[in-house]
Amino acid sequence: MSIALSRKIINCISIVGIIATIAVTIYFIRLGVFKDVDALRGLVGDSVILGPILFMLIQIIQVVIPIIPGGISCAAGVLIFGRQYGKPFILSLVSDKTYNKYIGWLDNEKRFERLFALAIFLPIAPDDALCLMAGLTKMSLKKFTLIIILAKPVSIFLYSLALIYGGTFLNGLLGF
């Protein structure tokens, strides 16, 4: 297969994926899944076996075919499965030390929301663990999404700057 044909196929798949994403988004808006976590959970999370399998399949597809932003599907997974599987599931993914360090934040919902937003903003925070724990709270989907959308790009930008200028600094320091 030629490179030109490969590019055309990838472009076609991307266009179909974008159209499908828009159609599914409109369908989900009509179902109310972006306003009501219970509606979202009812769509995918109520099926004990099919729900997680479908979620993992979506995660795999979004890595191979970049039609779904990974942050959105990850956030949806937290909100759908976080309260359903809860602490045992989180402890299977993060260390006891990380869990115990942040679980006290959940005692005060408002405090957790402020600290969560700050931690997501900082490039050194364990975002995955914090997002999993957010699934155990009563934080609204709207607030969670807003925090991720506003804070995560800044965090990625700061990470990038640190890597670029940190690498240049180390090269100069080591004489490379």
Beta strands, then each sheet from edge to edge (+ up, - down):
end
